[in-house]
Amino acid sequence: MLLRRTSAVVLTAVFALIVVAVFSNGAQAQQLPRDVGLVPVPQMDSETATTRKQAMDLYEQAKYEAAIPLFEKVLAVVSTDVVAQERLALCVQHYAALLSDPARRRVERVRARKEFLRAKELGDNSDLLAAMLAGLPEDGRDPSFSPNPDVDQWMKTGEMAFSAGKFAEAKHAYLQAFTMDPKLYLAALFIGDMDFRKGDFAAAQDWFVRATEIDPMQETAYRYWGDALLKQGRIAAAREKFIDAVICNPYSQQPWSGVNNFLRAVNKPAVYRHVKSPLTSASNGNSSLTIEVPPNMPMNDGSTAWIGYPTVHLAWQNRKFAQEYPNEKEYRHSLKEETMALSGVATVALQTVKSGQKLNSDLEFLVSLQKAGLLEPYVLINAADAGIAKDYDEYRKDHRDLLVRYLSEVVLPPAPVDKPQ
C-alpha cells in the first residue's frame, strides 16, 4: 500500500505537529514501520465476511458515507478487526471533509480521531495511521492553508473536490491557489498528487520537483517524487529521493514509509541496526561507578571492549557536557558523547582483534562504521534519543554527504541500475 494522503488537509497539520519523533524513556530512533494492509484478516462468519467485503469495495470506490455503517456492522461482530477499524476511521475522516457545515465537520473529525485511536489500541502502527493522528487535532478544528483568504478558500475547495473523488476539479482549484501564491508548497504538492492519481507520473514528478524547490526541508515532496519514479520503473532514482526524504527528518515515521515502498520494489530488507552494550552500570554521586558484567558474557569475542563505555558517559555527566555545550544549562545525552563512547569501544575492539580474537557481529559492525567515518550518522539515525536528536539539524548543515552515505551504503540495499530515459 503506497502511503499517500487520504485527505490533503491532513498534511498541513502534519507539518505543524511532526517536528521530532516522540521519544519516551530513551526510545530508539524510528523503526521501519509495518503496513496495516499486511495484517491477516480475523476469523468471522460468512455473513460478516460478505459485509466486510462490501465495505472494503465501497471504500475503494470512494463511497465513504455508504461504507461507514457496514464497517460499524463488521466491528460490532469482530471488534478486533484492525484493518476494518482503520478503514472506518478513514471513511469518517473523508466524510468530514465533504461537509460544508463547519460545526458538523468538526464533530466528525473528532470522531475520526477517536476511531484512529481505537485502531492504534488494536495494534495498528502503520504509516497511514501515524499521519492521520498527527493531522487531526483533538478539537477537530480545520487547518488553514494560507493567511490569504482567497488562496485558502481555493485550497479548501480543492479539498472538498478531492475528498469527493473529483480529481480534475481538485487540480483546477489547487492551480488557482498556486497561481495566486507560487510559493505555496502544499498547492504544488497537491497538483502533483492529482497528476499522480491520473497516472501521469512524469507530470506529477515535475510538480513534486517544484515543491522541493519551494521548501527543500519538507520530506513529503521527495517521498512523492520517489513514488512517481517507482511508477516509471526508475527504482535507483526513487531510492535517492527516499533518502532525501529521510534526511529531512529521520525521526518522523512518514519518510520511512517511502523507504518501505523501495524495499518492497526490490524485495530486500534494510539494515536497521542498534548496537547496545551488554553491560549494566549505575553511578553513585559524581565519581563512583558500578559496572555489572553478565555472568555469561563471552570473554573471547571482544565484549570486554564495552568496559570503558559507561565511564565516558559518567565523564560527560560530570563535566564534559558543560565544557562542550557552555550555552546549555542542563545535561543531556549528545551526539558528541555517544560518538566518543562508541569510538572508544571500537578502538579497544580493534586492538582485541589484533590479539587474535574474533569479534562478535555487533563489534564488527561498530569497527566497520568507525573505519568508514560513519559513526556519527549511525548514532543520529539508528541510536538517537531525545537528547541526541537535538544535534541533528546542526550536524546536517555540514555533513549531509555523510548522512547520505550512511543511508545508501549501510541501511538500504542497492537498487538495479535504471535504464536510460
C-alpha positions in Angstrom: 0.0 0.0 0.0 1.5 3.3 -1.0 1.1 5.8 1.7 -0.4 8.9 0.1 -2.7 11.4 1.6 -6.3 10.4 2.2 -7.2 14.0 2.6 -4.9 16.8 1.7 -6.0 18.8 4.8 -4.1 16.3 7.0 -0.7 17.3 5.7 -1.0 20.9 6.8 -1.3 19.8 10.4 1.3 17.1 9.9 3.9 19.7 9.0 3.0 21.7 12.1 2.9 18.8 14.5 5.7 16.4 13.4 9.0 18.0 14.2 10.8 15.3 16.0 9.7 11.8 16.8 8.1 11.1 20.2 10.8 9.8 22.4 10.0 8.3 25.8 12.3 6.7 28.3 15.2 6.9 25.9 13.3 5.3 23.0 15.3 4.5 19.9 15.2 6.3 16.6 12.4 5.4 14.2 12.0 1.8 13.3 10.8 0.8 9.9 7.0 0.8 10.2 4.8 -2.0 9.0 1.9 -1.8 6.7 -1.5 -2.4 8.3 -2.7 -3.8 4.9 -0.5 -6.9 5.5 -2.3 -7.8 8.7 -4.2 -11.2 8.4 -8.0 -11.0 8.3 -9.5 -12.3 11.6 -11.9 -15.2 11.5 -15.6 -14.4 11.1 -18.9 -15.9 10.0 -19.8 -15.8 6.3 -22.4 -13.1 6.6 -19.9 -10.8 8.3 -17.2 -11.6 5.8 -19.6 -10.6 3.0 -20.4 -7.3 4.7 -16.7 -6.7 5.2 -16.0 -7.2 1.5 -18.9 -4.8 0.6 -17.5 -2.2 2.9 -14.0 -2.6 1.5 -15.3 -2.3 -2.0 -17.2 0.9 -1.2 -14.1 2.3 0.4 -12.0 1.6 -2.7 -14.8 3.3 -4.8 -14.5 6.4 -2.5 -18.1 5.9 -1.3 -17.2 6.6 2.2 -20.5 7.6 3.7 -22.1 4.4 2.5 -19.2 2.3 3.8 -19.4 3.7 7.4 -22.5 1.7 8.6 -21.1 -1.5 7.0 -17.8 -1.2 8.8 -19.6 -0.5 12.0 -21.7 -3.7 11.5 -18.5 -5.7 11.0 -16.8 -4.2 14.1 -19.9 -4.9 16.2 -19.2 -8.6 15.5 -15.4 -8.7 15.2 -14.2 -5.8 17.4 -10.5 -6.7 16.9 -10.5 -6.3 13.1 -7.7 -3.7 12.9 -7.9 -3.2 9.2 -11.7 -2.6 9.3 -11.2 -0.2 12.2 -8.6 1.8 10.3 -10.9 1.9 7.2 -13.8 3.1 9.3 -11.7 5.9 10.7 -10.6 6.9 7.2 -14.2 6.9 5.9 -15.3 9.1 8.8 -12.3 11.4 8.0 -13.2 11.6 4.4 -16.9 12.1 5.2 -16.0 15.0 7.4 -14.1 16.7 4.6 -17.2 16.6 2.4 -19.4 18.5 4.9 -19.9 22.2 4.3 -21.2 22.9 7.8 -18.1 23.7 9.9 -19.7 22.5 13.2 -20.7 19.2 11.7 -17.3 18.8 10.1 -15.7 19.4 13.4 -17.8 16.8 15.2 -17.0 14.2 12.5 -13.3 15.0 12.6 -13.3 14.5 16.4 -15.0 11.1 15.8 -12.4 10.2 13.1 -9.6 10.8 15.6 -11.4 8.6 18.1 -11.7 5.8 15.6 -8.0 6.1 14.7 -7.1 5.9 18.3 -9.1 2.7 18.6 -7.2 1.3 15.6 -4.0 2.2 17.4 -5.2 0.4 20.6 -5.7 -2.7 18.4 -2.0 -2.6 17.4 -2.2 -0.5 14.2 1.2 1.2 13.9 1.0 1.8 10.2 2.4 4.8 8.3 -1.1 5.9 7.4 -2.5 5.9 10.9 0.5 7.9 12.2 -0.1 10.5 9.5 -3.8 10.7 10.3 -3.4 11.1 14.0 -0.8 13.7 13.6 -3.1 15.7 11.3 -6.3 15.5 13.4 -6.4 17.9 16.3 -8.3 16.8 19.4 -10.9 19.5 19.0 -11.4 18.7 15.3 -10.7 22.2 14.1 -9.9 22.8 10.4 -6.3 23.8 9.5 -5.6 26.9 7.4 -3.6 26.7 4.2 -2.8 30.4 3.8 -3.3 33.7 5.5 -4.6 34.9 2.2 -8.4 34.2 2.4 -8.7 33.7 -1.4 -5.8 31.3 -1.6 -7.1 29.5 1.5 -10.6 29.2 0.0 -9.3 27.8 -3.3 -7.3 25.2 -1.3 -10.3 24.2 0.7 -12.4 24.0 -2.5 -9.8 21.6 -3.8 -10.1 19.6 -0.6 -13.8 19.2 -1.0 -13.4 18.0 -4.6 -10.5 15.7 -3.7 -12.5 14.0 -0.9 -15.4 13.6 -3.3 -13.1 11.8 -5.8 -13.3 14.7 -8.3 -9.6 14.9 -9.0 -9.9 17.2 -12.1 -11.9 19.8 -10.1 -9.4 19.5 -7.3 -6.5 20.1 -9.5 -8.2 23.2 -11.0 -8.7 24.6 -7.5 -5.1 23.9 -6.5 -3.9 25.5 -9.7 -5.9 28.6 -8.9 -4.3 28.8 -5.4 -0.8 28.2 -6.8 -1.3 31.0 -9.4 -2.2 33.4 -6.6 0.7 32.1 -4.4 3.5 30.4 -6.4 5.4 29.8 -3.1 2.6 27.7 -1.6 4.3 24.3 -1.0 1.1 22.4 -0.5 -0.5 23.7 -3.7 2.4 22.4 -5.8 2.4 19.1 -3.9 -1.3 18.5 -4.3 -1.3 19.4 -8.0 1.4 16.8 -8.5 -0.7 14.3 -6.4 -3.7 14.8 -8.8 -1.5 14.1 -11.8 -0.2 11.0 -9.9 -3.7 9.7 -9.4 -4.5 10.3 -13.0 -1.5 8.1 -13.9 0.6 11.0 -15.4 3.6 10.2 -13.3 6.1 12.4 -15.3 3.8 15.4 -14.9 3.4 14.6 -11.2 7.2 14.4 -10.8 7.6 17.9 -12.3 5.3 19.3 -9.6 7.0 17.4 -6.8 10.3 18.8 -8.0 8.8 22.3 -7.9 7.6 21.6 -4.3 11.1 20.7 -3.2 12.4 23.9 -4.7 9.8 25.9 -2.7 10.8 24.2 0.5 13.7 21.7 0.4 13.4 20.9 4.1 9.9 19.2 3.8 10.1 15.5 3.3 6.7 14.8 1.6 7.6 16.1 -1.9 10.7 14.0 -2.0 8.7 10.9 -0.9 6.0 11.5 -3.5 8.7 12.1 -6.1 10.1 8.8 -5.2 6.7 7.2 -5.6 6.4 8.7 -9.1 9.8 7.4 -10.1 8.9 3.9 -8.9 5.8 4.0 -11.1 8.0 4.8 -14.0 10.3 1.9 -13.2 13.2 4.1 -12.1 14.0 2.3 -8.9 17.5 3.6 -8.4 16.4 7.2 -8.9 13.5 6.6 -6.5 15.9 5.3 -3.9 17.8 8.6 -4.0 14.6 10.6 -3.4 13.5 8.4 -0.5 17.0 9.0 1.1 16.4 12.7 0.6 13.1 12.4 2.4 14.6 10.6 5.4 17.4 13.2 5.7 14.7 15.9 6.0 13.5 14.3 9.3 14.7 10.8 10.2 12.6 11.0 13.5 9.3 11.1 11.7 7.5 8.0 10.6 6.5 9.4 7.3 9.8 9.4 5.3 10.4 5.8 6.3 7.2 4.9 4.5 8.9 5.8 1.3 11.8 3.5 2.3 9.2 0.8 2.8 8.0 1.3 -0.8 11.5 1.0 -2.1 12.1 -2.2 0.0 9.0 -3.7 -1.5 10.1 -2.8 -5.0 13.5 -4.6 -4.6 12.1 -7.3 -2.3 15.1 -6.9 0.1 15.4 -5.9 3.8 17.1 -2.8 5.2 19.9 -3.0 7.7 18.4 -1.0 10.6 20.7 -1.9 13.5 21.1 -0.6 17.0 24.1 -1.9 18.9 23.7 -2.0 22.7 26.2 -2.6 25.5 25.9 -6.0 27.2 26.8 -4.3 30.5 24.7 -2.6 33.0 26.0 0.3 35.1 25.0 2.8 37.8 26.7 5.8 39.1 26.7 6.9 42.8 27.4 10.6 43.0 29.9 12.3 40.7 32.8 9.8 40.7 31.6 6.4 41.8 30.6 3.9 39.1 29.3 0.4 39.4 29.6 -1.8 36.3 27.8 -5.2 36.3 29.2 -7.8 33.8 26.7 -10.5 32.9 28.0 -13.9 34.1 27.5 -15.4 30.6 29.3 -12.7 28.7 31.9 -14.2 26.4 35.5 -13.2 27.1 36.9 -14.1 23.7 34.8 -12.1 21.2 35.8 -8.5 22.1 32.9 -8.0 24.5 35.2 -6.7 27.2 35.7 -3.6 25.0 32.5 -2.3 26.5 34.1 -1.9 29.9 35.1 1.7 29.2 31.7 2.7 27.7 29.9 3.8 30.9 33.0 5.7 32.1 32.8 8.0 29.2 29.1 8.7 29.9 29.9 9.5 33.6 32.6 11.9 32.5 30.2 13.7 30.3 27.6 13.9 33.0 30.1 15.3 35.5 32.0 18.0 33.5 32.4 17.2 29.8 29.0 18.3 28.7 29.3 21.7 30.3 32.7 22.2 28.6 31.4 21.2 25.1 28.0 22.9 25.4 28.6 26.0 27.6 25.3 27.6 26.4 23.2 24.8 27.7 22.4 24.8 31.4 21.2 21.2 31.9 23.0 18.0 30.9 21.6 15.9 28.0 22.8 12.9 26.1 24.5 14.3 23.0 25.9 13.2 19.6 29.4 14.0 20.7 29.1 12.0 23.9 27.7 8.9 22.3 30.1 9.0 19.4 33.1 9.3 21.8 31.9 6.4 23.8 31.3 4.1 20.8 34.5 5.2 19.2 36.3 4.1 22.4 34.6 0.7 22.2 35.5 0.3 18.5 39.2 1.2 19.2 39.5 -1.3 22.0 37.7 -3.9 20.0 40.1 -3.4 17.1 43.1 -3.9 19.5 41.3 -7.1 20.6 41.3 -8.4 17.0 45.0 -7.8 16.7 45.5 -10.1 19.7 43.9 -12.9 17.7 40.3 -12.9 18.9 37.4 -12.8 16.5 34.8 -10.0 17.3 31.1 -10.7 17.6 28.9 -9.2 14.9 27.9 -6.1 16.9 31.5 -5.1 17.4 32.4 -5.9 13.8 29.6 -3.5 12.8 30.9 -0.7 15.0 34.5 -1.2 13.8 33.3 -1.0 10.2 31.4 2.2 10.9 34.5 3.8 12.6 36.7 2.8 9.7 34.2 4.3 7.2 33.8 7.5 9.2 30.1 6.8 9.7 29.8 6.5 13.5 28.0 9.9 13.8 25.4 9.2 11.1 24.8 5.8 12.8 24.2 7.5 16.1 21.9 10.1 14.7 19.8 7.7 12.6 19.9 4.4 14.5 20.7 5.2 18.1 19.2 8.6 18.8 17.2 9.6 21.8 15.6 12.9 22.6 18.9 14.5 23.6 20.9 13.3 20.6 18.1 14.3 18.2 18.7 17.9 19.2 22.1 17.8 17.5 20.7 16.5 14.1 19.9 19.8 12.4 23.3 21.3 13.1 25.1 18.2 12.0 23.1 18.0 8.8 24.2 21.5 7.8 27.9 20.5 7.3 27.6 16.7 6.9 24.7 15.9 4.7 27.0 13.9 2.5 27.8 11.5 5.4 24.1 11.0 6.2 23.6 10.2 2.5 26.5 7.7 2.5 25.3 6.0 5.7 21.7 5.5 4.4 23.0 4.4 1.0 25.9 2.2 2.0 24.7 0.8 5.3 20.9 1.0 5.7 19.4 0.5 2.3 20.1 -2.4 -0.1 21.3 -1.5 -3.6 18.9 -0.9 -6.5 19.1 -2.2 -10.0 20.6 0.2 -12.5 17.8 2.3 -14.2 17.5 2.1 -17.9 18.4 5.3 -19.8 15.4 7.5 -20.3 
